[in-house]
Amino acid sequence: MAEKGNISRRQFVASAISVAAASSLPARSAFAKVIADAALPQTGGPLIDVPGWKDQGIENLAKSPHAKLRDIPVRAVTISGGFWGPRREINVTRSIPTMHDLLEANGRMNNFRRLVGKSTAAQSGPVYSDSDVYKWTEAVGFVLQSGDRPELRASADKLINEVVAVQEPDGYLNTYYQDDRKSLRMLLQTQTTGHELYCIGHMLQGAIAYYRATGDRRLLDAGIRFVNDFLIPNYGPAPKKPIVSGHPEIEMGLIELYRITGDKRQLDLAGYILRGDKRIELPERRTIYMFSGTPFTARTKMEGHAVRAMYACCGATDYYMETGDPTYLQTLNTLWNDTTTTKMYVTGGVGSRSDGEAFGDAYELPNFRAYGESCAAIGNMMWNWRMLAVTGDAKFTDVIERALYNGINSGMSLDGTLYCYRNPLAFDPSTGDKIRNTWYDTTCCPPNLERTFGSLPGYFYSTSADGIYVHLYDNSELNWHLENGVGLKVAQKTNYPWDGGVEITVTPAQASEFTFYLRIPGWADHAQVAVNAKGVLGATPGEYLPIRRRWSPGDVIQLKVEVVPQVIEANPRVADDTGRVAIQRGPLIYCLEEIDQPSGISLSDVAVNPGRQPAEQFQTEFRSDLLGGTVVLHHTGAVYERGDSEKALYSRYGRQAKTRKVPLTFIPYYAWANRQASSMQVWNLLLQA
Ligand SMILES: [Zn+2]
């Protein structure tokens, strides 16, 4: 989020302690009463609204000509229990309410109130502070799509009233560029570093999620007024004024808005921004950092600020889905290959450099110094979700799952109130780094995590012209319909990801022929599939298995993949991982925390001994009492005994270092840093044979 060099790790820590704990704040009692939707004036113009607001998914791809898959509504899937159920419940009962209080306590709402004389507080927070409020609103919107939560609804209603109250007659809305900063609005410098359009992009996404939950158009109409009254008449191709996206986000917002208004000017503006306004000349290092300002389709590699790059790719994929311009798809594939073959962590995190919060060079994937911002992993998931919609290719789902279970899930503490900004793959508490905090003054990641967990049911399935795709596995029920209108329920029973058995009951409203695309996870060695206990051939890891037949109510699909510990090595060009291995089990990456190991053992001296049958060298144990209930892995590894000669910085090659056996205990990476401060590492030395 930060401008290059603006935020150091030390500042994260400082900002984290700038605020009192949520428990010491005034109770959230003064909620405005819910305003009846029907009484609200609708001033944003007509919506094409096909399908209706209740039936739109995370993205509304119903009319997108170049999307192969269509989203299902978030409300169509109910996740109960299992792996994600408790996480989502904590998100609703702890994370979102405490974040509301923190936004209040840190002046984010007073920024709005002061403009209508309801607060005497000075403007507070960085240029992008309004986006925190909008991302929180989006999280609430997704949660409300899964069912009413009156208290959350009341909080959001009050907040939305306060936001729309400060919109100016010409449609402008941004609390930072008021008073003496009014003259800075949309100046070139502000467009490149001031996050005005970034904030509006988040406003549009928040407004749309809230609209899809409630039908309430107040925030949506404010967003439409900003876009249609302020932005489109004044900015764009000559003779309008130049426009550039200093932090991509507006592209996604404009295109999703287009999908519900049908106003092609919104799509065209997104396209204009993606092409880059030739009248704006910026230094190359700036357009690299922003991942914007030059033609998107001229890009050949991932570079610059990781979140910007990811959001730009999301917007470009959205643009492709609406226009079918093949140069976009070509560029997106090039960038995807570059990311996944040279620049992505095993956790699905991206953006390895702290400096500029940026992508590094190819294979530059340090562990201790890994940046891996939570927002960037989320951006990676959002982009792959869009590429999946374009293609139906399971390689994108594999990245979604990798990021979701690991580099995203690590971003929020198990109790839902502490967040990572960075998600390193090795950690040493003696550096003084406090990795999880309740609040960051740049608080982009926490509400981003909240909206991701809120929207999660919408990622489980897609429909296509010929059937339905299942992407993710957990105890859940889908209640939706095929694209031909036939009602369809799908129930999943599973202990995924702890084991690899999934029982899927398919219940169409009436017997119907269609294809059920069953995802076979890419990490699996092989998979067995049966329908009504009769084997189905052709299951290939990393692909969807198309099962076409006449489905009758109560048909059962059984999927079995072996979930066993796997020892993973990195490409030898990843210098930090040379001579090291990581442990994966199912979609979960594992790590060592020092507190789980025998005392006196330093993780930097520990080695893994995979033997000839690595899966047999690890014993699994489900620990219901540990870290919210988790499978730990026990392994007899080795520890290097640092004799005098091995203590030397350099010594002669060939001297055999002494080792002794040591019992090691691995936990899933997502659960690290939930107990006392402790060293952690994902990539462990490999015992030399
Ligand atoms: Zn962030």
Residues whose N, C-alpha, C, O or C-beta is under 5 A from the ligand:
A	BS01	ZN	E373 C375 C444 C445
